[in-house]
Amino acid sequence: MSKLIIDGGRRLEGEIDVQGAKNAVLPILAAAILSDGKNIIYNCPNLSDVETTIAVLKNLGCKVKWEKNSVEVDSSTISGYTIPDELMRKMRSSIIFLGAIISKCKKAEVSMPGGCEIGNRPIDLHLKALRQLGVEITESHGFIHCDGSNMSAAKIHLDFPSVGATENTMLASCLLDGTTVIENAAREPEIVDLERFLNRMGAKITGAGSDTIVIQGVHKLYGVEHTIIPDRIVAATYLACGAITGGTVVLKKVNSNHIGAMLNILKDMGAGIYAEKDKVVLTPAKNLKSAGTIKTMPYPGFPTDIQSPFMALATACDGASVFVENIFENRFQHIEELIRMGANIKTDGRVAVVMGKTPLTGAKVVAKELRGGASLVVAALSADGETQIENVKFIDRGYDHIEKVLSTLGADIKRRD
Ligand code: EPZ
C-alpha cells in the first residue's frame, strides 16, 4: 500500500498547470463508443479512474491507445454490452456507460454499482429517466438488464439535478428520433464539455450549463478530436494548499470561470486572488479568517468535492467555520483524521463546526476516500512535523501525480510504496 510522507511547515511558491478534469473525461470516454470511427481525447489526466474506464471500453470490445495525456478510442470493433461486477465495484461511476451502451447496442447488462465510501449512491434517477425514454429495465441477481429496442424521445424532469443522471440521459437520447428535453438538469461545467464533445461528433444538443437541456436526435455520430477542460476541483485543492501554507501559487491552464464559488471563499478568508480566464494567482492572507458558513450545493454553488480540502484549510482560519454537506450523506470521514492532527472539529449530522486557528501536528493518518484524502494532504502541508498518509490509492483516483505537483511548489512530499 503506497503512502505519502509530508514534512509540513514549508511555504508553497511557484506555478503549476492544472490537469484535465476527471469528471469530464469519464463521461466523454463513455460517449466515445457512440461514434463508428476513432476519437482522440487530449488533456486526459493520468488517473486510476481513467485506467478503469479504459478497461470498461476494452471489455466492450473497443480498441484503446493511451499515450501520456492522449487517449485514442476506436469503437468500430465494439462487440459487448455488459459491464462486469469487478469493474463496476472498482469504479461505481462506470454507471455513466449505461446510457451510451443502450444507445449503441439497444441493450445493456450492467452490475449494480452499489455504494461507495461517501454514500449509498442510488441510481433511481438514472433508471427513472431511462424508463421514460422507453428502456425496459429489470433488476435481478445484482445486475440491471436493459432492453432499449422500443425507445423514444421524451420530456424528462429530474427530481434532483443529478450530474450522472443528466449525462446518462443525454447519452441515451442523442441517437433517438425526435427531441428529448431534460428539465432540472445538472449545470456542472463537465456537462457542458460533454455537450461540446457530442456536438462535435454530430449531435444536436443545446442548453448544457443551464437547467434545461434539449437533445434533437440524429442518426449517426462521427469520430472526432477533443481537449478536456481543466479540473476545477484539483485547481481549488492546490489553491487550498497554497493558502494554508501562506504561499504564492500560480495556476495555469485553469478555467477561472469554473471556480468562482471557491475563489469567493478564499477571498472571504483573506487570501489575495487575481484571476484571468486561464490563470489564477493566489497570494497570502495577512491573517486567514473564517469564511462563516459554507454549504455544498449543485453547480454553480460551492462543490461537495472541495468541502473536505477547504475544511482542512479552515483549521488555519481564525474563528468558527461551519460546513453543511448537502449532497452526500457520508462525506465527513476525513474529520477524525484531521482531529488526530490537532484539529478542533465537532459534527452533528451533516453539519461540521471547525474552530480555528488550531496549529496542526504531523501524525499517521488514513485516507478513506478521494477528496478526504486530499484534505489530509492540505492539512499535512501546514502541520508541524511529519505526516504519513495511508491509502494513497484513493487520492490517485483523482489527482495526477500529486506528489510531483506539490514538490514543484516546494513541498517536502514523498511517495513510499
Ligand atoms: C458526480 O457524481 C461526480 N462524479 C462526483 O464527484 C460529484 O461529487 C457529484 O457529481 C456531485 O457534483 C463524476 O462525475 C464521476 P449526482 P454523481 O448524481 O453523478 C443523489 C469526485 O470526488 N442521487 O449529482 O454520482 C446522490 O445520492 C466525485 O470526483 C440520487 O438520489 O453525483 C447525491 O446525494 C465524488 N439518485 C446527489 O444525488 C440518483 O439516481 C448528487 O449525486 C443519482 C443521484
Residues whose N, C-alpha, C, O or C-beta is under 5 A from the ligand:
A	BS01	EPZ	N23 L26 S93 R121 P122 I123 D124 L125 H126 F160 P161 S162 V163 G164 A165 T304 D305 I327 F328 L370 R371
